[in-house]
């Protein structure tokens, strides 16, 4: 009888040992702790803001000006009805409010004569956009995340032969940026 008791105790001891080791190896889920994890997000947000008429504008009747409206993009539209010798000029900031660096892909500044305008030579309406310091905007110009560049938009109706007293134009400026590293 003692022999059976001894065998039972040994078998029970072995079973408990096997179960304990098995639970330790396979019964608990492993945990993996990664210290100092940070979430990163990249944001693309390049847009126009802060359009302001400059002192070079000599159009006294401001009802003849449709100023640029606030924009959340790099596309800007405005209109102006001008008499010979008048100038409309404003500055506008292009802001990189995102986390990615950008560079100029292309700049397109176009004018469309309003249907109500008399026929005239389009060469008498001069318009251009530059940086505020007068430098030209070039493909590849860099705008780092968090920075802005001030642009100057200039429109002028110059004197010529046999031209109408007044012309009306709609203008559109598209400044396309691309992501760079």
C-alpha positions in Angstrom: 0.0 0.0 0.0 2.9 2.3 0.8 4.2 1.6 -2.7 0.9 2.8 -4.3 0.9 5.9 -2.1 4.5 6.7 -3.1 3.7 6.2 -6.8 0.6 8.4 -6.5 2.5 11.2 -4.8 5.3 11.0 -7.4 2.7 11.0 -10.3 0.8 13.9 -8.7 4.1 15.9 -8.2 5.1 15.3 -11.9 1.6 16.3 -13.1 1.7 19.5 -11.1 5.2 20.3 -12.3 4.2 19.7 -16.0 1.0 21.8 -15.6 3.0 24.7 -14.0 5.6 24.7 -16.7 3.0 24.5 -19.4 1.0 27.4 -18.0 4.2 29.5 -17.6 5.2 28.9 -21.2 1.9 28.9 -23.1 -0.9 30.1 -20.7 -0.1 33.8 -20.4 -0.1 36.3 -23.3 3.2 38.0 -23.9 3.3 41.8 -23.7 5.5 44.0 -25.8 6.2 47.5 -24.4 7.6 50.1 -26.8 8.7 53.1 -24.8 8.5 56.7 -26.2 6.2 56.1 -29.2 5.1 59.2 -31.0 2.4 59.7 -33.5 3.5 61.6 -36.5 1.3 63.2 -39.1 2.1 65.2 -42.1 -0.2 68.0 -43.3 -0.3 69.8 -46.6 -1.7 73.2 -46.3 -0.4 75.9 -48.7 -2.9 78.8 -49.2 -3.3 82.6 -49.9 -4.1 84.9 -47.0 -4.0 88.6 -46.0 -4.7 90.3 -49.4 -4.2 94.1 -48.9 -4.5 96.9 -51.5 -1.2 98.9 -51.8 -0.8 102.7 -52.0 0.1 102.4 -55.7 -3.6 101.8 -56.4 -5.1 105.0 -57.9 -8.7 103.9 -58.5 -10.7 106.2 -56.3 -14.1 104.6 -57.0 -13.6 101.3 -55.1 -17.0 100.0 -56.4 -15.1 99.3 -59.6 -12.9 96.7 -57.8 -13.9 93.2 -56.9 -11.1 92.4 -54.5 -9.7 88.9 -54.0 -11.9 86.9 -51.6 -10.4 84.9 -48.7 -9.0 81.6 -50.0 -8.1 78.2 -48.5 -6.1 77.4 -51.7 -3.5 78.9 -53.9 -6.1 80.1 -56.5 -7.2 83.7 -56.4 -9.7 85.6 -58.5 -10.5 89.3 -58.7 -11.9 91.8 -61.1 -11.4 95.5 -61.9 -13.0 98.1 -64.2 -10.3 100.6 -65.1 -9.9 104.0 -66.9 -6.8 104.9 -68.8 -3.8 105.4 -66.5 -5.3 103.6 -63.5 -3.4 101.1 -61.5 -4.8 98.3 -59.2 -2.2 96.7 -56.9 -2.3 94.5 -53.9 -0.1 92.2 -51.8 -1.1 88.7 -50.7 0.7 86.2 -48.6 1.2 82.6 -49.7 1.4 80.7 -46.4 2.7 77.1 -45.9 0.7 76.3 -42.7 1.5 72.5 -43.1 4.3 70.3 -41.9 5.7 69.5 -45.4 8.1 71.7 -47.4 6.9 73.0 -50.8 8.2 74.5 -53.9 6.6 76.4 -56.8 5.4 74.0 -59.5 4.0 76.7 -61.8 2.4 80.1 -61.7 -0.4 81.0 -64.0 -1.8 84.5 -64.0 -4.5 85.1 -66.6 -6.9 87.9 -67.6 -10.3 87.6 -69.3 -12.0 90.7 -70.7 -15.5 91.1 -69.4 -18.2 91.0 -72.1 -19.4 94.5 -71.2 -16.0 96.0 -72.2 -15.5 97.6 -75.5 -13.0 96.0 -77.8 -9.5 97.2 -77.1 -6.0 96.0 -77.5 -5.1 93.5 -74.7 -1.5 94.9 -74.8 -2.8 98.1 -73.1 -3.7 96.2 -69.9 -0.4 95.2 -68.2 -0.5 92.7 -65.4 2.1 90.7 -63.5 2.8 89.1 -60.1 6.2 89.1 -58.4 7.5 88.6 -54.9 7.0 91.8 -52.8 10.6 92.8 -53.3 10.2 92.6 -57.2 11.9 89.3 -57.7 10.2 87.0 -60.3 8.4 83.9 -59.1 10.3 80.9 -60.5 9.6 77.2 -60.7 11.3 75.5 -57.8 11.2 78.5 -55.4 11.1 77.0 -51.9 8.5 77.6 -49.2 9.4 75.7 -46.1 6.8 74.5 -43.6 5.6 77.3 -41.4 6.9 80.1 -43.7 5.2 82.6 -45.9 6.1 84.7 -49.0 4.5 88.0 -49.8 3.5 88.5 -53.4 2.7 91.7 -55.3 -0.1 91.7 -57.9 -0.1 94.6 -60.3 -2.6 95.6 -63.0 -2.4 98.7 -65.1 -4.4 100.2 -68.0 -1.8 102.1 -70.0 -2.4 104.9 -72.5 -2.6 104.0 -76.2 -4.2 105.0 -79.5 -7.9 104.7 -80.1 -8.7 103.0 -76.9 -11.9 102.9 -74.9 -12.1 105.1 -71.9 -12.9 102.1 -69.6 -12.2 98.4 -69.7 -13.2 95.6 -67.3 -11.3 92.4 -66.7 -11.5 89.4 -64.5 -8.2 88.0 -63.3 -7.2 84.6 -62.0 -3.9 83.7 -60.3 -3.1 80.0 -59.7 0.2 79.3 -57.9 0.7 75.6 -57.8 3.1 74.1 -55.2 4.6 70.6 -55.0 5.9 68.7 -52.0 9.7 68.6 -51.5 11.9 67.0 -48.8 
